[in-house]
Amino acid sequence: MPPGALSRERDVREAYAAHAGELYGFAVRSLGDSGLAEEAVQETFLRAWRAGARFDPQIGSLRTWLFAILRNVVIDLGRARASRPTVAEGGIEPTVEPFEEALLSWQVEEAMRRIGDQHRRVLVETYYRGRPYAEVAAELGVPEGTVKSRVYYGLRALRVALEEIGYDD
Amino acid sequence: MTTERCREWRESLGAHALGQLPEEERAALEAHLEGCPECRAELSSLAGVARLLPMADPEHFDTAPTPPPSLADQVVATIRAERRKGRRRRLRLGLAFSGVTAVVAAAALAIFVLPGGSGGTPEQHVSFASLPSGLHIAATLEPHAYGTEIHMYVKGAPSGTLCRVFVRGPNGVRQSAGSFRYRWGDDSDAVLSAALDLSRTKALGVRVGGRTFVAPVDSGEAA
């Protein structure tokens, strides 16, 4: 069995400690339900453990692998949920699309949580709340030019954070 | 090199990527961009990030949801249960290919193994009372055609401690079930076996370091 495979209980615990927070955060974001998200995380680690021998650290990180498994679990859960009430009439098969969107939303939000407060603040105020630079500058007690440069460095920090959490355009 | 001259322009690139630059500043910046491939490259990279912003909901920026603390144990418990199932499967396969003819093997499977799996004597959880504080020992016994499978969980002994496991039959006869070493940080269970039917097993003992602890086994033969 290759090193890093989740063959022992200890490996599972270590992998859980390192990645469960993110996996859960994303599962909540995409399933919109904390109970289902717990189920998804549990199922993800079970599948990872079953397939432990197939994990090859040379190909990708454990994190990427776990996210790939979670992706399938979320799609399965979404399907199961969709088929419960009114599948006969609609017959709508949840596609991969909503998953990719949810993943992207989660990645951007997670990246926002990782950048500095000052950077996040100016992005929220100027972009999401659409407030003028002068107003935000006055509120923060800094020159307008500082707000502008924080927007710039904020976007750069966001780019780095996105790369860190595996965003790949 | 245009780095020094670019610095000021650079800091406007974020606002530009977000469409927040006032008209006259934008015109001046665009004039600079015409002649500066580095700034153009930086703008295009920032624009890639800016395009993603509408995907996010600022309501979610402050706190990430965290899994309940109990989830870690649930995950491990699920995997333990799965591992037990897997062992039973392997055992059946092992018997099927053990050299006897397939027909005999199939008969053996039907007679001995299947009752052990789901029906028959259920698995037994054994708890050890009056242990020294800090030491934790628990065991689960599973019935099998060959005897009893023993899962030992030990916690709190010095790392490397030798643990010898034995079972006692109806008339106090002691049978060794093997030994293992407790390693600090490894919380997986040690799996041992004894050639004594679970239904005839009266007690489970383990010698940890220099001390012996014995726990009664409720083998289901009440009175």
Boltz contact constraints between the chains, C-beta under 6 A:
constraints:
  - contact:
      token1: [A, 8]
      token2: [B, 188]
      max_distance: 6.0
  - contact:
      token1: [A, 9]
      token2: [B, 188]
      max_distance: 6.0
  - contact:
      token1: [A, 10]
      token2: [B, 186]
      max_distance: 6.0
  - contact:
      token1: [A, 12]
      token2: [B, 79]
      max_distance: 6.0
  - contact:
      token1: [A, 16]
      token2: [B, 72]
      max_distance: 6.0
  - contact:
      token1: [A, 16]
      token2: [B, 75]
      max_distance: 6.0
  - contact:
      token1: [A, 20]
      token2: [B, 67]
      max_distance: 6.0
  - contact:
      token1: [A, 24]
      token2: [B, 67]
      max_distance: 6.0
  - contact:
      token1: [A, 25]
      token2: [B, 64]
      max_distance: 6.0
  - contact:
      token1: [A, 25]
      token2: [B, 65]
      max_distance: 6.0
  - contact:
      token1: [A, 28]
      token2: [B, 65]
      max_distance: 6.0
  - contact:
      token1: [A, 38]
      token2: [B, 71]
      max_distance: 6.0
  - contact:
      token1: [A, 42]
      token2: [B, 74]
      max_distance: 6.0
  - contact:
      token1: [A, 42]
      token2: [B, 75]
      max_distance: 6.0
  - contact:
      token1: [A, 42]
      token2: [B, 78]
      max_distance: 6.0
  - contact:
      token1: [A, 45]
      token2: [B, 75]
      max_distance: 6.0
  - contact:
      token1: [A, 46]
      token2: [B, 78]
      max_distance: 6.0
  - contact:
      token1: [A, 49]
      token2: [B, 79]
      max_distance: 6.0
  - contact:
      token1: [A, 104]
      token2: [B, 55]
      max_distance: 6.0
  - contact:
      token1: [A, 105]
      token2: [B, 55]
      max_distance: 6.0
  - contact:
      token1: [A, 105]
      token2: [B, 56]
      max_distance: 6.0
  - contact:
      token1: [A, 108]
      token2: [B, 52]
      max_distance: 6.0
  - contact:
      token1: [A, 108]
      token2: [B, 55]
      max_distance: 6.0
  - contact:
      token1: [A, 108]
      token2: [B, 56]
      max_distance: 6.0
  - contact:
      token1: [A, 109]
      token2: [B, 56]
      max_distance: 6.0
  - contact:
      token1: [A, 109]
      token2: [B, 60]
      max_distance: 6.0
  - contact:
      token1: [A, 112]
      token2: [B, 61]
      max_distance: 6.0
  - contact:
      token1: [A, 113]
      token2: [B, 64]
      max_distance: 6.0
  - contact:
      token1: [A, 124]
      token2: [B, 58]
      max_distance: 6.0
  - contact:
      token1: [A, 127]
      token2: [B, 18]
      max_distance: 6.0
  - contact:
      token1: [A, 128]
      token2: [B, 58]
      max_distance: 6.0
  - contact:
      token1: [A, 148]
      token2: [B, 11]
      max_distance: 6.0
  - contact:
      token1: [A, 148]
      token2: [B, 15]
      max_distance: 6.0
  - contact:
      token1: [A, 149]
      token2: [B, 11]
      max_distance: 6.0
  - contact:
      token1: [A, 151]
      token2: [B, 14]
      max_distance: 6.0
  - contact:
      token1: [A, 151]
      token2: [B, 15]
      max_distance: 6.0
  - contact:
      token1: [A, 152]
      token2: [B, 11]
      max_distance: 6.0
  - contact:
      token1: [A, 152]
      token2: [B, 13]
      max_distance: 6.0
  - contact:
      token1: [A, 152]
      token2: [B, 14]
      max_distance: 6.0
  - contact:
      token1: [A, 155]
      token2: [B, 14]
      max_distance: 6.0
  - contact:
      token1: [A, 155]
      token2: [B, 46]
      max_distance: 6.0
  - contact:
      token1: [A, 155]
      token2: [B, 49]
      max_distance: 6.0
  - contact:
      token1: [A, 158]
      token2: [B, 49]
      max_distance: 6.0
  - contact:
      token1: [A, 159]
      token2: [B, 49]
      max_distance: 6.0
  - contact:
      token1: [A, 169]
      token2: [B, 48]
      max_distance: 6.0
